[in-house]
Amino acid sequence: RSELHCSGGFAMTNAAVLNIYASPTNSSVTEYGALLNVAGSMDLRPGSMVYPYSQGTNGAGVLFRTGDLTVGAGAAFDATTKGYTGGFAGSGFGPGKGLLSGGGGHGGRGGRATDTNSGMTNGVEVAPIGAGSGGGSNSGILASNGGGLIWIESTGKVHLDGGKLLANSGKGGNVT
């Protein structure tokens, strides 16, 4: 797994973009696949984006350890469609994987197509600890990945000063 340690603060300015990809691990819940460890404060200034990519087949996440965290206006941690991989002519990946045309589940069941079952509920809706499961496809069209994981451990305060934390799934594989 990859680790980056900053002995001071970490600031992103001028609409900076940071992509971090988790490596596979033996456990998607207790181990991280990548770590950004900031001894001081972490500051995402307006327009800056952090994209944490969970590992697509085992769901290992990216862990951000920091003191204070501030996410400014227009800045975000965006893990949308960065969870478990969606299926191609079959089931997606993850504990709540979508079957054929069904959506992947997480804190609730996945979306249901007319000809198949949706992904099962796993995890807790209000306290997710893992990435969202990928949807399934029966049409040879790649289904959407599940929503990724935003895993923050702060020893200080977390300020959302107009910024966002996003971890949504995408549209189904048969949607045009």
C-alpha positions as CSV (number, residue, x, y, z in Angstrom):
1,R,0.0,0.0,0.0
2,S,1.0,3.6,-0.6
3,E,1.7,6.1,2.2
4,L,2.5,9.8,2.1
5,H,3.5,11.5,5.3
6,C,3.6,15.3,5.7
7,S,5.4,16.5,8.8
8,G,3.7,19.9,8.6
9,G,0.5,21.2,7.1
10,F,-1.0,20.3,3.7
11,A,-2.7,23.0,1.6
12,M,-4.2,22.8,-1.8
13,T,-4.7,26.1,-3.7
14,N,-5.4,27.4,-7.2
15,A,-8.0,24.7,-8.0
16,A,-5.5,21.9,-7.4
17,V,-6.5,18.3,-8.0
18,L,-5.3,15.3,-6.0
19,N,-6.1,11.7,-7.2
20,I,-5.2,8.9,-4.7
21,Y,-5.7,5.3,-5.6
22,A,-6.0,2.5,-3.0
23,S,-4.0,-0.7,-3.4
24,P,-5.6,-4.1,-2.8
25,T,-5.5,-5.3,0.8
26,N,-6.5,-8.4,2.7
27,S,-9.4,-6.6,4.3
28,S,-11.5,-3.7,3.0
29,V,-12.8,-2.7,6.4
30,T,-9.9,-2.6,8.8
31,E,-7.0,-1.8,6.5
32,Y,-6.5,1.0,4.1
33,G,-5.1,0.7,0.6
34,A,-3.5,4.2,0.7
35,L,-2.7,6.8,3.4
36,L,-2.2,10.5,3.4
37,N,-1.0,11.3,6.9
38,V,-0.7,15.1,7.7
39,A,0.8,16.0,11.1
40,G,-0.6,19.6,10.9
41,S,-3.8,20.8,9.3
42,M,-5.1,20.0,5.9
43,D,-6.7,22.9,3.9
44,L,-8.6,22.5,0.6
45,R,-9.0,26.1,-0.7
46,P,-11.7,27.1,-3.1
47,G,-11.9,25.0,-6.2
48,S,-9.5,22.3,-5.0
49,M,-10.6,18.7,-5.4
50,V,-9.5,15.4,-3.8
51,Y,-10.5,12.2,-5.5
52,P,-10.1,9.1,-3.4
53,Y,-10.4,5.9,-5.4
54,S,-11.3,2.8,-3.5
55,Q,-9.8,-0.5,-4.8
56,G,-12.4,-1.8,-7.3
57,T,-12.4,-5.5,-6.5
58,N,-11.9,-5.6,-2.7
59,G,-13.0,-2.1,-1.7
60,A,-9.9,-1.0,0.2
61,G,-10.1,2.7,0.9
62,V,-7.9,5.8,1.1
63,L,-7.4,7.0,4.7
64,F,-6.8,10.7,5.4
65,R,-5.3,11.4,8.9
66,T,-4.9,15.0,9.9
67,G,-5.2,17.6,12.6
68,D,-7.8,20.2,11.6
69,L,-9.4,19.8,8.2
70,T,-11.0,22.7,6.3
71,V,-12.8,22.2,3.0
72,G,-13.4,25.7,1.5
73,A,-16.2,26.9,-0.9
74,G,-16.2,25.0,-4.2
75,A,-13.7,22.5,-2.9
76,A,-14.5,18.9,-2.3
77,F,-13.6,15.3,-1.5
78,D,-15.3,13.6,-4.3
79,A,-15.6,9.8,-4.3
80,T,-18.5,9.6,-6.7
81,T,-18.3,6.3,-8.7
82,K,-15.0,5.5,-7.0
83,G,-16.1,2.4,-5.1
84,Y,-16.4,-1.2,-6.1
85,T,-16.3,-1.8,-9.9
86,G,-19.6,-2.3,-11.8
87,G,-20.2,-5.4,-13.9
88,F,-20.0,-6.0,-17.6
89,A,-22.4,-8.6,-18.8
90,G,-22.7,-9.9,-15.2
91,S,-22.6,-9.0,-11.5
92,G,-20.7,-6.1,-10.1
93,F,-18.1,-6.3,-7.2
94,G,-18.7,-5.8,-3.5
95,P,-20.7,-7.3,-0.7
96,G,-24.0,-5.8,-2.1
97,K,-23.1,-6.3,-5.7
98,G,-25.9,-5.8,-8.3
99,L,-26.9,-8.9,-10.2
100,L,-27.3,-8.5,-13.9
101,S,-29.2,-5.2,-14.3
102,G,-29.6,-4.6,-10.6
103,G,-28.0,-1.7,-8.8
104,G,-25.4,-2.2,-6.1
105,G,-26.5,-2.0,-2.5
106,H,-24.8,-0.4,0.5
107,G,-26.8,1.2,3.4
108,G,-30.0,0.0,1.5
109,R,-30.9,-2.3,-1.3
110,G,-29.7,-1.3,-4.8
111,G,-32.0,-0.2,-7.6
112,R,-34.1,-3.0,-9.1
113,A,-34.5,-3.7,-12.8
114,T,-37.6,-5.5,-14.1
115,D,-35.8,-8.8,-14.8
116,T,-33.5,-9.2,-11.8
117,N,-32.7,-8.7,-8.1
118,S,-30.9,-5.7,-6.8
119,G,-27.8,-5.7,-4.6
120,M,-28.4,-6.6,-0.9
121,T,-28.2,-4.1,1.9
122,N,-24.8,-4.1,3.7
123,G,-23.2,-1.7,6.1
124,V,-25.2,1.1,7.9
125,E,-26.7,4.0,5.9
126,V,-25.8,6.6,8.5
127,A,-22.4,5.3,9.3
128,P,-20.8,3.6,6.2
129,I,-17.4,2.1,6.8
130,G,-16.8,0.7,3.3
131,A,-17.1,1.5,-0.4
132,G,-20.4,1.1,-2.2
133,S,-21.0,-2.0,-4.3
134,G,-21.0,-1.9,-8.1
135,G,-24.1,-2.5,-10.2
136,G,-24.7,-5.4,-12.5
137,S,-25.3,-5.5,-16.3
138,N,-26.9,-8.1,-18.5
139,S,-26.5,-6.1,-21.8
140,G,-22.8,-6.0,-22.4
141,I,-22.8,-2.3,-21.2
142,L,-20.6,-1.6,-18.2
143,A,-22.6,-0.9,-15.1
144,S,-21.8,2.0,-12.8
145,N,-19.3,1.7,-10.0
146,G,-20.5,2.1,-6.5
147,G,-19.9,5.3,-4.5
148,G,-16.4,5.4,-3.0
149,L,-15.3,5.9,0.6
150,I,-14.2,9.1,2.2
151,W,-12.3,8.0,5.3
152,I,-11.1,10.9,7.5
153,E,-9.6,10.6,10.9
154,S,-9.1,14.1,12.4
155,T,-7.5,14.8,15.8
156,G,-8.9,18.4,15.5
157,K,-11.9,20.0,13.9
158,V,-13.4,19.3,10.5
159,H,-14.8,22.5,8.9
160,L,-17.0,22.3,5.8
161,D,-16.7,26.0,4.9
162,G,-18.9,25.8,1.8
163,G,-17.1,22.6,0.6
164,K,-18.6,19.2,0.0
165,L,-18.0,15.5,0.7
166,L,-19.5,13.4,-2.1
167,A,-19.6,9.6,-2.5
168,N,-22.5,8.8,-4.8
169,S,-22.9,5.9,-7.2
170,G,-23.6,6.5,-10.9
171,K,-26.4,5.7,-13.3
172,G,-27.3,2.1,-14.1
173,G,-25.6,0.3,-17.0
174,N,-28.7,0.4,-19.2
175,V,-29.4,4.1,-18.9
176,T,-28.6,6.3,-21.8
